[in-house]
Amino acid sequence: MTEPISVLIVDDHAVVRRGIRALLESEEGFLVVGDVGSGGEAVLLAADLAPDVVLMDLVMPEMDGVKATRLLKQTSPRSQVIVLTSYHEDEHIFPAIRAGALSYLLKSTALDELVEAVRKAAHGEATLHPHVAARLVQELNGTPQDIALLHTTLSEREREVLGLIAAGRTNAQIAAQLVISEKTVKSHVNNILSKLHVADRTQAAIYAWREGLIER
């Protein structure tokens, strides 16, 4: 007998979690091992249960879906992550894919398509919303110049913060130097990672050095 596909549902809206759970439990071959409302809970549960597939929302309090995906893939590498979100902008798509998400779907996806995407993910097959697929193709076909010009989207303050990140400063040190709160620094850092399409501070620093935005 074939083992059911184990699924973990992650969304900060209880009604969404219940709806997806009811959908999957009405289908043959699925076992919902849990549903949680935060990225942190998802990471802990995935480390314990190692589900086949994780349905991951992106915008959640405390820990967003991108960070949760990155940490989850470290603790449970065999788990395949399907992003299920309402957002299809570049600042959401690229960080999520770089963090390790296999598939990227919008919450407007038809129910039968969602079920099929979960089945495919369990076998390592990706499913992408057409808009997301188109953006990824455009990015792959982009020229190095396109990539090099990403930093032009940064505000003057974000450029300052990027320079300090590349210089190895912590958020607390950046806040003290620029006389702003750590919460504001964190917001700037998140914006920088999104605009540069990088997953973490190290990649942002490498970008800054590579593009000559700061001297080593």
Secondary structure, 3 states (H helix, E strand, C coil): CCCCEEEEEECCCHHHHHHHHHHHHCCCCEEEEEEECCHHHHHHHHHHHCCCEEEECCCCCCCCHHHHHHHHHHHCCCCEEEEEECCCCHHHHHHHHHHCCCEEEECCCCHHHHHHHHHHHHCCCCCECHHHHHHHHHHHCCCHHHHHHHHHHCCHHHHHHHHHHHCCCCHHHHHHHHCCCHHHHHHHHHHHHHHHCCCCHHHHHHHHHHCCCCCC
